[in-house]
């Protein structure tokens, strides 16, 4: 990516170099140009100790920029296990990013406003929405009690708790309780996620296929939504063969329920969960006996 000129686009303010000990001369020059023209570079080890073919160099390619006060910030402490409760390196990184004018998409803090240092976070993009997974990191010790984490955003957003379905919260910060094992999982969007609706027949006969159409109401989302489907027979049994995850691309998808001649008749319940928006939809399908063959009375 660096060799392709991504640092020259002007869209990047901060470059993180995790253990970038091998660099080509072209990569090193572009990093040099970026760092000496206002860009911020953070690295956990001396960059460019080796060339692109892993041959050790007499002098690191960027050694003159990693000296104290240089434009490349060297943080070797990030390679070591951080002692429980030690926020020194995290605070230093936070201050460096703040000085670069870079605001994180979200922040994690304790209810008292301190840094939340023992949380692993994973971020995934889905169209205009992002999915944030948070998990307690107990490698350095800690108890099994639930812990409250405050998630702050740059501006009010719509937050959907994927593990506890319910209405979205519209706020600039939320509080999430993490236990020692189960992760927290939320979807965040700048505007409310379009509602999905299901259209399906009220009745179907054995030996036919009932079609369920899933479509967004109003605007067409640019994200892919996953809908989890479960069909429950009249006796309350969830039928594994009729359980599926459906990808709803650009607001449209279909799911088919093939009814065999041996399936029970009566009222079936088809439940669908819009995973991203944490919404549940249900449809009742009355299954009737198959029609007799033509010519038989």
C-alpha positions as CSV (number, residue, x, y, z in Angstrom):
1,X,0.0,0.0,0.0
2,X,2.8,2.4,0.9
3,X,4.6,1.7,-2.4
4,X,1.4,2.5,-4.2
5,X,1.5,6.0,-2.8
6,X,-1.3,5.8,-0.2
7,X,0.7,8.2,2.0
8,X,0.7,10.9,-0.7
9,X,-3.1,11.1,-1.0
10,X,-3.4,13.6,1.9
11,X,-6.1,11.5,3.6
12,X,-3.9,9.9,6.2
13,X,-2.7,11.8,9.3
14,X,-1.3,8.9,11.4
15,X,0.7,5.9,10.3
16,X,1.1,2.9,12.7
17,X,4.1,0.7,11.9
18,X,3.9,-2.5,14.0
19,X,7.3,-4.2,13.9
20,X,8.1,-2.8,10.5
21,X,11.8,-3.9,10.8
22,X,12.1,-4.7,7.0
23,X,11.5,-1.9,4.4
24,X,12.3,-1.3,0.8
25,X,14.1,2.0,0.0
26,X,10.9,3.2,-1.8
27,X,8.8,2.5,1.3
28,X,11.3,4.2,3.6
29,X,11.4,7.3,1.4
30,X,7.6,7.6,1.4
31,X,7.5,7.2,5.2
32,X,10.2,9.8,5.4
33,X,8.3,12.3,3.2
34,X,5.1,11.7,5.2
35,X,6.8,12.1,8.6
36,X,8.8,15.3,7.6
37,X,5.8,17.0,6.1
38,X,3.5,16.9,9.1
39,X,2.4,13.3,9.3
40,X,2.6,11.4,12.6
41,X,4.3,8.0,12.6
42,X,4.1,5.6,15.6
43,X,6.2,2.5,15.7
44,X,7.0,-0.2,18.4
45,X,10.5,-1.0,17.0
46,X,13.2,0.6,14.9
47,X,11.8,0.6,11.3
48,X,14.0,-0.4,8.4
49,X,16.6,-2.5,10.2
50,X,16.5,-4.8,7.2
51,X,15.9,-4.3,3.5
52,X,13.0,-5.7,1.7
53,X,14.9,-9.0,1.3
54,X,15.5,-9.3,5.1
55,X,19.2,-8.4,4.8
56,X,20.5,-6.5,7.8
57,X,21.6,-2.9,7.0
58,X,24.6,-1.2,8.3
59,X,22.3,1.6,9.5
60,X,18.5,1.6,9.8
61,X,16.8,3.4,6.9
62,X,15.0,5.9,9.2
63,X,17.4,6.1,12.1
64,X,17.7,9.9,11.9
65,X,14.0,10.3,12.4
66,X,13.5,8.0,15.4
67,X,15.8,10.0,17.7
68,X,14.3,11.7,20.7
69,X,12.1,14.5,19.5
70,X,12.1,13.2,16.0
71,X,9.0,13.0,13.8
72,X,8.8,9.2,14.2
73,X,7.6,8.3,17.7
74,X,9.3,5.1,18.9
75,X,7.3,3.2,21.6
76,X,9.2,0.0,22.3
77,X,7.1,-0.5,25.5
78,X,4.2,-1.6,23.2
79,X,6.1,-4.9,22.5
80,X,6.1,-5.8,26.2
81,X,3.3,-7.2,28.3
82,X,1.7,-4.2,30.2
83,X,1.4,-4.6,33.9
84,X,-2.1,-4.5,35.2
85,X,-3.2,-1.0,35.9
86,X,-0.2,0.6,34.1
87,X,-1.7,3.2,31.8
88,X,1.6,5.0,30.9
89,X,1.9,3.7,27.3
90,X,-1.8,4.0,26.6
91,X,-1.8,7.6,27.8
92,X,1.2,8.4,25.8
93,X,-0.3,7.0,22.6
94,X,-3.6,8.8,23.3
95,X,-1.7,12.1,23.7
96,X,0.3,11.6,20.5
97,X,-2.9,10.9,18.5
98,X,-4.6,14.0,20.1
99,X,-1.6,16.2,19.1
100,X,-1.9,14.9,15.6
101,X,-5.5,16.1,15.5
102,X,-6.8,12.6,15.1
103,X,-10.1,11.8,16.9
104,X,-10.9,8.2,17.4
105,X,-14.3,7.0,16.1
106,X,-15.1,6.0,19.7
107,X,-13.5,6.0,23.1
108,X,-13.6,3.5,26.0
109,X,-13.5,4.8,29.5
110,X,-14.5,3.9,33.0
111,X,-17.6,5.4,34.6
112,X,-15.3,7.8,36.5
113,X,-13.7,9.0,33.2
114,X,-10.5,7.0,33.4
115,X,-9.0,5.0,30.5
116,X,-10.4,1.5,30.1
117,X,-7.1,-0.4,29.7
118,X,-8.2,-4.1,29.8
119,X,-10.6,-4.2,26.9
120,X,-10.0,-5.8,23.6
121,X,-11.9,-4.1,20.8
122,X,-12.6,-5.3,17.3
123,X,-14.3,-3.0,14.7
124,X,-16.0,-4.1,11.4
125,X,-17.6,-2.0,8.8
126,X,-20.9,-2.8,7.1
127,X,-22.0,0.0,4.8
128,X,-22.6,3.1,6.9
129,X,-22.8,1.1,10.0
130,X,-19.9,-0.3,12.1
131,X,-20.0,-3.3,14.4
132,X,-17.9,-3.1,17.6
133,X,-17.0,-6.2,19.6
134,X,-15.7,-5.7,23.1
135,X,-14.1,-8.3,25.3
136,X,-12.5,-8.2,28.8
137,X,-8.8,-9.0,28.7
138,X,-8.1,-10.8,32.0
139,X,-4.5,-11.8,31.0
140,X,-3.2,-9.5,33.7
141,X,-5.6,-10.5,36.3
142,X,-9.0,-9.2,37.3
143,X,-12.2,-10.5,38.9
144,X,-15.2,-12.1,37.4
145,X,-17.6,-9.4,38.4
146,X,-19.4,-7.4,35.7
147,X,-17.7,-4.2,34.7
148,X,-19.3,-1.1,33.3
149,X,-17.6,0.5,30.2
150,X,-18.6,3.9,28.8
151,X,-18.4,4.1,25.0
152,X,-18.2,7.6,23.7
153,X,-18.8,8.8,20.2
154,X,-17.9,12.0,18.3
155,X,-21.6,12.9,18.0
156,X,-25.0,11.3,18.8
157,X,-25.4,8.0,16.9
158,X,-27.9,5.1,16.9
159,X,-26.6,2.2,18.9
160,X,-28.1,-1.3,18.7
161,X,-27.2,-3.9,21.3
162,X,-26.9,-7.1,19.3
163,X,-26.8,-9.4,22.4
164,X,-29.8,-7.7,24.1
165,X,-32.4,-6.9,21.3
166,X,-34.4,-3.8,21.9
167,X,-34.9,-0.2,20.6
168,X,-31.8,1.7,19.5
169,X,-30.3,4.2,21.8
170,X,-29.6,7.6,20.3
171,X,-26.8,9.2,22.3
172,X,-23.2,10.4,22.2
173,X,-22.3,7.8,24.8
174,X,-23.6,4.6,26.2
175,X,-22.8,2.4,29.2
176,X,-22.3,-1.3,28.5
177,X,-21.7,-4.0,31.2
178,X,-19.1,-6.6,30.3
179,X,-18.7,-9.8,32.3
180,X,-15.6,-11.9,32.4
181,X,-16.6,-14.2,29.5
182,X,-19.3,-13.0,27.2
183,X,-18.3,-10.2,24.8
184,X,-20.3,-7.0,24.2
185,X,-21.5,-6.6,20.6
186,X,-23.1,-3.4,19.3
187,X,-23.9,-1.9,15.9
188,X,-23.5,1.8,15.4
189,X,-25.0,3.9,12.6
190,X,-25.3,7.7,12.0
191,X,-29.0,7.3,11.1
192,X,-31.6,4.7,12.1
193,X,-31.2,1.4,10.3
194,X,-34.1,0.9,7.8
195,X,-36.7,-1.5,9.1
196,X,-37.0,-4.9,7.4
197,X,-40.5,-6.3,6.7
198,X,-41.6,-9.8,5.7
199,X,-44.2,-10.6,3.1
200,X,-45.5,-14.2,3.0
201,X,-48.7,-16.1,2.4
202,X,-51.1,-16.8,5.2
203,X,-51.7,-20.4,4.1
204,X,-49.7,-23.1,2.2
205,X,-50.4,-26.8,1.5
206,X,-48.2,-29.8,2.0
207,X,-46.2,-30.5,-1.1
208,X,-45.8,-26.8,-2.0
209,X,-43.1,-24.2,-1.3
210,X,-44.0,-21.1,0.7
211,X,-42.0,-18.0,-0.3
212,X,-41.0,-15.3,2.2
213,X,-39.9,-12.0,0.8
214,X,-37.7,-9.8,3.0
215,X,-37.4,-6.1,2.1
216,X,-36.4,-2.9,3.7
217,X,-39.1,-0.3,4.4
218,X,-38.4,3.1,2.9
219,X,-34.7,3.8,2.0
220,X,-32.6,1.0,0.5
221,X,-29.6,0.4,2.8
222,X,-26.1,0.0,1.4
223,X,-25.2,-2.5,4.0
224,X,-25.7,-6.3,4.0
225,X,-28.1,-7.4,6.7
226,X,-28.2,-11.0,8.1
227,X,-31.5,-12.4,9.0
228,X,-31.6,-15.6,11.2
229,X,-34.7,-17.7,10.3
230,X,-36.3,-20.4,12.4
231,X,-39.4,-22.3,11.6
232,X,-41.4,-23.8,14.5
233,X,-43.8,-26.7,13.9
234,X,-47.4,-26.6,15.4
235,X,-46.2,-28.7,18.4
236,X,-43.6,-26.1,19.3
237,X,-40.6,-27.9,17.9
238,X,-38.0,-25.9,16.0
239,X,-37.2,-27.7,12.8
240,X,-33.4,-27.7,12.2
241,X,-33.9,-28.2,8.4
242,X,-35.8,-25.0,8.3
243,X,-33.2,-22.9,10.1
244,X,-31.0,-20.6,8.1
245,X,-29.1,-17.3,7.9
246,X,-30.2,-15.2,5.0
247,X,-28.1,-12.4,3.6
248,X,-30.2,-9.4,2.6
249,X,-28.3,-7.5,-0.1
250,X,-29.4,-3.9,-0.7
251,X,-32.7,-4.4,1.1
252,X,-34.0,-7.5,-0.7
253,X,-33.9,-11.3,-0.2
254,X,-36.2,-14.3,-0.3
255,X,-36.4,-17.5,1.8
256,X,-38.3,-20.6,0.8
257,X,-40.1,-23.1,3.1
258,X,-40.5,-26.4,1.2
259,X,-43.3,-28.4,2.9
260,X,-43.0,-32.2,2.5
261,X,-46.1,-34.4,2.4
262,X,-45.0,-35.8,5.8
263,X,-44.8,-32.4,7.6
264,X,-47.5,-31.7,10.2
265,X,-50.4,-29.5,9.4
266,X,-51.5,-26.6,11.5
267,X,-50.1,-23.2,12.5
268,X,-46.4,-22.9,11.9
269,X,-44.5,-19.9,13.3
270,X,-41.6,-18.5,11.3
271,X,-39.4,-16.3,13.4
272,X,-36.8,-14.0,11.8
273,X,-34.2,-11.9,13.6
274,X,-32.6,-8.9,11.9
275,X,-29.2,-9.4,13.5
276,X,-27.7,-6.0,12.8
277,X,-30.7,-4.1,14.1
278,X,-31.5,-6.6,16.8
279,X,-35.2,-6.8,15.7
280,X,-37.4,-9.8,15.7
281,X,-40.2,-10.5,13.2
282,X,-42.7,-13.3,13.3
283,X,-45.1,-14.7,10.8
284,X,-47.8,-17.4,11.3
285,X,-48.3,-19.8,8.4
286,X,-51.3,-22.1,8.4
287,X,-50.2,-25.4,6.7
288,X,-53.1,-27.3,5.1
289,X,-53.2,-30.9,3.9
290,X,-52.2,-31.6,0.3
291,X,-54.9,-31.5,-2.3
292,X,-56.0,-34.9,-3.6
293,X,-54.6,-36.0,-7.0
294,X,-56.7,-34.9,-10.0
295,X,-59.4,-37.5,-10.9
296,X,-59.7,-38.9,-7.4
297,X,-62.9,-38.1,-5.5
